[in-house]
Amino acid sequence: MSQRNQTLGEFIIENQASFKYTSGELSRLINSIRLAAKVVNHEVNKAGLVDILGAAGDTNVQGEDQQKLDVYANEKFIQTMTNRNIVCGIASEEEDDFITINSQDENHQNKYVVLIDPLDGSSNIDVNVSVGTIFSVYRRVTPVGTPVGLEDFLQKGINQVAAGYIIYGTSTMLVYTTGDGVNGFTLNPAIGSYYLSHPNMQFPEDGRIYSVNEGNYIHFPQGIKDYIKYCQMEEGDRPYTSRYIGSLVSDFHRNMIKGGIYMYPKSSKASNGKLRLLYECNPMAFLAEQANGKASDGFTRIMEIEPTELHQRVPFICGSKNMVGKAEEFMQKSI
Ligand code: P6P
């Protein structure tokens, strides 16, 4: 089928056969995420009316309880995947522990687990800055027919079967991979369909944008300080441009299109950095590598890190492969 104006549904059907585990379940899972994203998008776009609708925790003009949007997003994604009877378990930034999904799956026959950050960067909503949802999908490793266990979630990123994000920005996009490249779909809110707008997304090998919260500069490891100074030097194509939105999905998305590097390093204030390995770093690393980019903690490939706990944090450097490689050089020189 011509790629022009191809909808997400048509794309999934056309590419389902190329997925080695093809049984339609992963397609149904992506479809459930697609639906939840539309519902969350509608609510996020209303956020600007908070004075009319009431802030989180209040009741709105209709007397309805106004939920915090990240709580709302969490509930919508869990509800949609539960109703579609596709996954056996879900781990979420909004939930202390993983959730066993039963619904119609009393016999625990479903094969997939999902890890999700339902609304990353939600503090930006009040100032009308783009936010995102990040998801990661694995096949369970415990026997089908038994309840899901922690080991189903504590898998290395290299075991992911799918990962993606939704960016609620000037337009709403679903960007995902099933291990065969990265494709971006833009929502047409008028009809509620996503269209293939960014086929085969690729990080340029080099870029001129670096994204880091320089307010933490004095707390960074020496290697990161040295790399930031390198980015600021007058030489060759430098100085680079500093762009930091404070929303991982937005910084990542811009850098993937234009070329760039995103860094959330460890610091004297945060010994492992801030970002979570399982539902932020691993899915973004999978996307980055599928888009010819790179992701590490400065020393180790993100997707090779052995998880030890559900909400563990890791230092995160991700983007154009030559920029990440240069940052790693500075990190490794400084130890
Ligand atoms: P800081 C949002 O809270 C987030 O997890 C990422 O989306 C974002 O890049 C980062 O934290 C911003 O953190 O400490 O720079 O405000």
Residues whose N, C-alpha, C, O or C-beta is under 5 A from the ligand:
A	BS01	P6P	D120 G121 N213 G246 S247 L248 V249
